[in-house]
Amino acid sequence: MSTVRINLLPHRAQKRAARQRQFISLAISLAVLGLATVALVHGILAARIENQQSRNSLLKSEIAKLDEQIKEIDRLREQIQAVIARKQIVETLQANRSETVHMLDQLVRQLPDGVYLRSIKQVGDKVTLVGYAQSNARVSTLMRNIEASPWLGKPELVEVQLVSAPNAAAGGGAKLSQFTLNLAVKRVAPPGAAPGPTVRAKGAA
């Protein structure tokens, strides 16, 4: 009986070659798929980055506009504050334009007999009087009169000293009380105060 021998080497080589081709095809397909995936992801990320950059640019532009608007608002606010300050100054000047007249009128009205003023100095609503009185009691009367005045108030005696009368004859020996008195001008007239008192010239009717 004879033995039949079959050479399988070519068939195995063909299968091996076919498997290698399949592997190469699969590897190429996977590589192509990987490259396509990378390209797709890169494209998506690039689009998102570009979109975000566009949004950032828009936000920066809007923020710059808002900054300009805020600066303009600040400038307007400063102008408004300046206008309000000037308005308040004008209103204060209008309200107190006759203040000196009222003060002098009240000093004339409230000055008791035997009291003479040498100087009057006003700084703001504070007034300093320097004068002479025949006695300390007359200075006290002046302070009470100032306290009761509708335009003056807060009398404060700084000092009183005995001095020779400025117009006394030589050797006459007349003595007067020289006083320094601080007081305040009331900026707003109290209710019921007579509007616009004026100083009458000496000898006027």
Residue pairs with C-beta under 8 A, 6 or more apart in sequence:
95 187
95 188
96 187
98 196
99 185
99 187
100 122
101 196
101 197
101 198
101 199
102 151
102 185
102 189
102 197
103 122
103 127
103 151
103 152
103 185
104 199
105 151
105 197
105 198
105 199
106 146
106 149
106 150
106 151
106 152
106 197
107 117
107 120
107 129
107 152
108 199
109 149
109 197
110 142
110 145
110 146
110 148
110 149
110 152
111 117
111 142
111 145
112 138
112 141
112 142
112 145
113 138
114 133
114 134
114 135
114 138
115 131
115 132
115 133
115 134
115 138
115 139
115 141
115 142
116 131
116 132
116 133
117 129
117 130
117 131
118 130
118 131
118 132
119 128
119 129
119 130
119 131
120 127
120 128
120 129
121 127
121 128
121 130
122 128
122 185
125 184
125 185
125 186
125 187
126 182
126 183
126 184
126 185
127 152
127 182
127 183
127 184
127 185
128 158
128 180
128 181
128 182
129 179
129 180
129 181
129 182
129 183
130 178
130 179
130 180
130 181
131 178
131 179
131 181
132 163
132 165
132 166
132 176
132 177
132 178
132 179
133 139
133 142
133 176
133 177
133 179
134 176
134 177
135 177
136 160
136 177
138 177
139 157
139 160
139 177
139 179
139 181
142 155
142 181
143 155
143 157
143 181
146 152
146 153
146 155
146 183
147 153
147 155
150 186
150 189
150 190
150 193
150 194
151 185
151 186
151 189
151 193
151 197
152 183
152 184
152 185
152 186
153 183
153 184
153 186
154 182
154 183
154 184
155 181
155 182
155 183
156 181
156 182
156 183
157 179
157 180
157 181
158 179
158 180
158 181
158 182
159 179
159 180
160 177
160 178
160 179
160 180
161 177
161 178
162 175
162 176
162 177
162 178
163 175
163 176
163 177
163 178
164 173
164 174
164 175
164 176
165 172
165 174
165 175
165 176
168 174
189 195
